[in-house]
Amino acid sequence: MQVTGKIVVVTGGAKGIGRALCDVFHRAGAAKVVVADIDPAGARAVAAKVDGAAFKCDVGKETDIRHVVEETERQFGPIALFCSNAGIGGGFDPLADNAGGTSDEPWSRSWAVHVMAHVYAARHLVPRMKARGEGYFLNTISAAGLLSQIGSPAYSTTKHAAVGFAESLAISHKAHGIRVSILCPQGVDTDMLRSIPKGPQSGDGDLTPEQVANDALQGIEQETFAILPHPQVLGYMRKKTENYDRWISGMAKIQARMREDYGKLRRPSPSLRAKRSNPLLGKLDCFVAFAPRNDGVGAVLTQLFCA
Ligand SMILES: NC(=O)c1ccc[n+]([C@@H]2O[C@H](COP(=O)([O-])OP(=O)(O)OC[C@H]3O[C@@H](n4cnc5c(N)ncnc54)[C@H](O)[C@@H]3O)[C@@H](O)[C@H]2O)c1
């Protein structure tokens, strides 16, 4: 599908990959780019840059998605391309005692944002697209939905579910002229990635959001189901399906190494333990040790350390 002259919606468009998607669709000549985000000021700023429109929207709420669909079509015309891109990190803890975690909260939030958001977009757009005989869904998922993300069971599980739903959407509605792509990068240099320590997701290098958005545009033009900005992911998928048990063992080894590395960070030296018994010095130590690393890693290590 060519986006030139089309109406496009991008959720999570206020920053990161979503913002880059808005830019790339605008440059490709989209008639209107609608930026839908839980951050209304961020959405308005991006919309102003791409001559688009902004909606405040929590993608985990069906009423918000329905509002974006209805209002976009009422004000601007038929949505040709709906990009379910919004996502959340959270829950990263390679030291967790139990992959099931301790509460439902991170699971239900991830389920709402990574899975139900895609379901709601389909629920309210498929009837309209079927009537028109065409339409396109681009769902930003992650290589974590095809492989896994160590230390993030809720993220990995819900991203796998998102792949499952996208497959069903593509299979069920191919005959109706509806096309689907899943966008599955590894590390992309955004706030989300910077909020966790460097890990295996960056092993093949972090891409810029702009590189990923360009790959997405190309994938849409070629109507490719799986858009893999890191081509290595296809090789990892092949290895996984070739010998699932060997793949699980390999991943478990990486997890063990991560536990060791993060465990060391959590166990303070005797001198630091002494300082930490003084509440003020303890706080300062965390600050002095990690605050200078202004790359997102510092913040997370501080959190681990002071926990
Ligand atoms: N950054 C990476 O390394 C990476 C890798 C693979 C996949 N992804 C996926 O790409 C997508 C975008 O991530 P990013 O890295 O650009 O993140 P980001 O944190 O930079 O941006 C996420 C955007 O989504 C918005 N958002 C969050 N929750 C929302 C909600 N409930 N409703 C509406 N908007 C919401 C945020 O306000 C923000 O504008 C996500 O689905 C993420 O899982 C990211």
The ligand as a Gaussian input file, in Angstrom:
#p B3LYP/6-31G(d) Opt

LIG

0 1
 N       12.636000       0.880000      22.070000
 C       12.833000      -0.390000      21.800000
 O       13.966000      -0.909000      21.978000
 C       11.711000      -1.241000      21.269000
 C       12.050000      -2.474000      20.703000
 C       11.036000      -3.274000      20.194000
 C        9.738000      -2.850000      20.241000
 N        9.413000      -1.639000      20.817000
 C        8.007000      -1.260000      20.835000
 O        7.854000      -0.072000      20.098000
 C        6.721000       0.657000      20.572000
 C        7.113000       2.077000      20.849000
 O        8.103000       2.088000      21.857000
 P        9.189000       3.257000      22.038000
 O       10.478000       2.615000      22.255000
 O        9.018000       4.272000      20.984000
 O        8.704000       3.803000      23.452000
 P        8.631000       5.286000      24.045000
 O        8.507000       5.081000      25.504000
 O        9.698000       6.137000      23.506000
 O        7.242000       5.831000      23.463000
 C        6.021000       5.213000      23.783000
 C        4.876000       6.163000      23.482000
 O        3.673000       5.457000      23.801000
 C        2.849000       6.308000      24.607000
 N        1.984000       5.473000      25.453000
 C        2.335000       4.679000      26.484000
 N        1.237000       4.095000      27.019000
 C        0.182000       4.532000      26.293000
 C       -1.213000       4.295000      26.343000
 N       -1.745000       3.496000      27.268000
 N       -2.001000       4.895000      25.437000
 C       -1.476000       5.728000      24.491000
 N       -0.167000       6.008000      24.405000
 C        0.654000       5.415000      25.288000
 C        3.843000       7.144000      25.411000
 O        3.244000       8.331000      25.937000
 C        4.925000       7.422000      24.357000
 O        4.607000       8.562000      23.598000
 C        6.232000      -0.120000      21.803000
 O        5.144000      -0.928000      21.449000
 C        7.438000      -0.943000      22.196000
 O        7.074000      -2.084000      22.908000
 C       10.384000      -0.830000      21.319000

